[in-house]
């Protein structure tokens, strides 16, 4: 079987394409190597077990499907739905920014998946281009649920996890107490990523990016070539107060999304 690397979480935690020789099904295999006396390995194993528990309860067209897992002597492989197009981040790196109709299409599908997750009181917590996979027929599937948590884990929500460019400043300051709105903020940042092929505040790095996001009261730069509907949608996603940020179910009825049905080629 030929195996090609799709992405890497860290040296002991990779995702590869695989083939089920019993039913002929392609799948993605996510694996962590188990080293009993290694703290990093044990942390990866714990995180992967949490992801398994969450994914095993999910079923939605815009959520990567979980097939199964089996703990071995020195590894834990997890089998997931194979999505052949790679990530949005990969496509942006290779082909540049997306057209607005395509962004509408992708955003609607991401929102559909988020509305399903949030209806189950579950936060993804790491929405960004690198964690959103694209299928051959433009199916969009948020993946990598290693950071995802159910809202009942209130105290755990205060831990700093995720990717700096996509995370709301309130979350970074540990003032956000278990709000599903964190994913909406990240969606707004991902839309800007799709429109510009880079994340908002990308001119800053590391701690500088975190401080800029935390201290700024302004929106990140929104491309002027985007339509009024697109700009309005992004600004709603990036409202600083999470309590007034619209939920995914409401954003599905925004004109930026509803106008998609009038586009025949997107």
C-alpha positions in Angstrom: 0.0 0.0 0.0 1.3 3.4 -0.9 1.0 5.9 1.9 1.4 9.7 1.4 1.8 12.2 4.2 -1.1 14.6 4.4 -0.1 16.7 7.5 1.9 16.5 10.7 0.8 17.4 14.2 4.2 16.7 15.7 6.9 14.0 15.3 4.8 11.3 17.1 1.4 12.3 15.7 0.8 12.2 12.0 -2.1 11.7 9.5 -1.6 9.6 6.4 -3.9 8.2 3.8 -4.6 4.5 4.1 -6.5 1.7 2.3 -8.9 -0.8 3.8 -8.1 -4.0 1.9 -11.3 -5.7 3.2 -13.9 -3.3 1.8 -11.8 -1.2 -0.6 -12.4 2.0 1.2 -9.8 4.8 1.3 -9.5 6.4 4.8 -7.2 8.7 6.7 -5.2 7.1 9.5 -4.2 9.4 12.4 -1.7 7.7 14.7 0.1 8.5 17.9 3.1 6.4 19.0 2.8 5.3 22.6 5.9 5.7 24.8 4.9 4.9 28.4 7.6 7.0 30.1 7.4 10.0 27.7 5.2 12.9 28.9 4.7 14.3 25.4 3.6 11.0 24.1 1.2 10.5 26.9 -0.3 13.9 26.4 -0.8 13.2 22.7 -2.4 9.9 23.6 -4.8 11.6 26.0 -5.7 14.2 23.5 -6.3 11.6 20.8 -8.6 9.6 23.1 -10.6 12.7 23.8 -10.9 13.3 20.1 -12.1 9.7 19.6 -14.7 10.0 22.3 -16.1 13.2 20.7 -15.9 12.1 17.0 -17.6 8.8 17.7 -20.8 10.7 18.7 -20.8 13.0 15.6 -22.5 12.4 12.3 -22.9 15.3 9.8 -22.0 15.8 6.1 -19.7 18.7 7.0 -17.9 16.9 9.8 -15.1 14.3 9.1 -16.5 10.9 9.9 -14.9 8.6 12.5 -14.5 4.9 11.4 -12.8 3.3 14.4 -9.6 2.8 16.3 -7.6 0.1 17.9 -4.9 0.4 20.6 -1.8 -1.5 19.8 1.2 -2.3 21.9 3.1 0.8 21.0 0.6 2.9 19.0 -3.0 4.1 18.7 -4.2 4.4 15.1 -7.5 6.2 14.4 -9.3 5.7 11.1 -11.2 8.7 9.7 -13.0 9.7 6.5 -10.5 10.3 3.7 -10.9 13.8 2.2 -8.7 13.9 -0.9 -8.4 17.7 -1.7 -6.2 18.6 1.3 -6.8 21.6 3.5 -7.9 25.1 2.7 -4.5 26.3 3.9 -2.8 24.0 1.4 -4.9 25.1 -1.5 -4.3 28.8 -0.6 -0.6 28.2 -0.5 -0.6 26.5 -3.9 -3.2 28.6 -5.8 -3.7 31.8 -3.9 -6.8 33.5 -2.5 -10.3 32.3 -3.4 -13.1 34.1 -5.3 -16.0 35.4 -3.2 -18.5 32.9 -4.6 -16.2 30.1 -3.5 -15.7 31.7 -0.1 -19.5 31.8 0.2 -19.8 28.2 -0.6 -17.1 27.1 1.8 -18.4 29.4 4.6 -21.9 28.0 4.3 -20.6 24.5 4.7 -18.4 25.4 7.7 -21.3 27.2 9.3 -23.5 24.1 8.8 -21.0 22.0 10.6 -20.6 24.5 13.4 -24.3 24.9 13.8 -24.5 21.1 14.2 -21.6 21.1 16.7 -23.0 24.0 18.7 -26.4 22.4 18.8 -24.6 19.6 20.7 -22.9 22.2 23.0 -19.5 21.4 21.5 -16.8 23.9 20.6 -14.2 23.1 18.0 -11.8 25.7 19.3 -9.3 25.6 16.4 -11.2 26.6 13.2 -8.6 27.7 10.6 -7.7 26.9 7.0 -5.2 24.2 8.0 -8.0 22.3 9.9 -10.7 22.5 7.1 -10.5 19.8 4.5 -11.8 20.1 0.9 -13.3 17.1 -1.0 -13.2 16.5 -4.7 -16.7 18.0 -5.2 -16.0 21.0 -3.0 -17.3 19.3 0.2 -16.0 21.2 3.2 -15.2 19.4 6.4 -13.7 20.8 9.6 -11.3 18.3 11.0 -8.7 17.9 13.8 -11.0 17.9 16.8 -8.1 17.5 19.3 -8.9 20.9 20.8 -12.7 20.4 20.8 -14.6 20.3 24.1 -18.1 20.0 25.3 -19.2 23.2 27.2 -19.6 21.3 30.5 -15.8 21.5 30.9 -15.9 25.1 32.2 -12.6 25.2 33.9 -10.8 23.4 31.1 -12.0 26.1 28.7 -9.7 28.6 30.4 -6.5 26.8 29.3 -4.7 28.5 26.4 -5.0 26.2 23.4 -5.4 26.7 19.6 -3.8 28.9 17.0 -2.9 32.5 17.8 -4.2 34.2 14.6 -7.7 32.6 14.8 -8.5 33.0 18.5 -10.5 35.8 20.0 -8.7 38.2 22.3 -11.1 37.5 25.2 -10.2 33.8 25.1 -6.5 34.8 25.1 -7.1 36.9 28.2 -8.9 34.1 30.0 -12.0 36.2 30.3 -14.1 34.0 27.9 -16.0 31.5 30.0 -17.1 28.6 27.8 -18.6 30.4 24.8 -19.5 28.8 21.5 -18.8 32.3 20.1 -15.1 31.5 20.0 -15.7 29.4 16.9 -17.5 32.3 15.2 -14.6 34.6 15.7 -12.3 32.0 14.2 -14.6 31.6 11.3 -14.4 35.3 10.6 -10.6 35.1 10.6 -10.7 32.1 8.3 -12.9 34.0 5.8 -10.2 36.7 5.7 -7.6 33.9 5.3 -9.5 32.6 2.3 -9.9 36.1 0.8 -6.2 37.1 1.2 -4.3 33.7 1.5 -3.0 34.7 4.9 -4.4 35.0 8.4 -5.4 38.4 9.8 -2.7 40.2 11.8 -0.2 38.1 9.9 2.4 40.9 9.9 2.9 40.1 13.5 4.5 36.9 14.9 4.0 34.9 18.1 3.5 36.9 21.2 3.4 40.1 19.2 0.3 38.8 17.3 -1.4 37.8 20.6 -0.8 41.2 22.1 -2.0 43.0 19.0 -5.2 40.9 18.9 -5.8 41.5 22.6 -5.1 45.2 22.6 -6.7 46.3 19.4 -10.3 47.5 19.4 -10.4 47.6 15.6 -11.2 45.0 13.0 -8.3 43.4 11.2 -7.9 44.7 7.6 -10.9 43.5 5.5 -10.2 43.5 1.7 -12.0 46.4 0.0 -12.8 44.2 -3.0 -15.1 42.1 -0.9 -18.8 42.9 -1.3 -20.8 44.7 1.4 -22.5 41.5 2.4 -19.1 39.8 2.8 -17.7 42.7 4.9 -20.9 42.8 7.0 -20.7 39.1 7.7 -17.0 39.2 8.7 -17.7 42.1 11.1 -20.5 40.2 12.8 -18.1 37.3 13.3 -15.5 39.6 14.7 -17.6 41.5 17.2 -15.4 41.9 20.3 -18.2 41.1 22.7 -19.0 37.4 22.4 -22.4 37.8 24.0 -23.7 39.7 21.0 -21.8 37.7 18.3 -24.5 35.9 16.3 -24.6 32.1 16.6 -23.9 29.8 13.6 -27.6 29.0 13.2 -28.4 32.7 12.8 -25.5 33.5 10.5 -26.8 30.8 8.1 -29.6 33.3 7.3 -27.2 36.2 6.6 -27.5 37.6 3.0 -23.9 36.7 2.4 -24.9 33.0 2.8 -28.4 33.1 1.4 -27.3 34.8 -1.8 -25.3 31.7 -2.6 -28.4 30.0 -3.9 -28.5 32.5 -6.7 -24.9 31.6 -7.8 -25.1 28.8 -10.4 -21.4 28.2 -10.7 -20.3 28.1 -7.0 
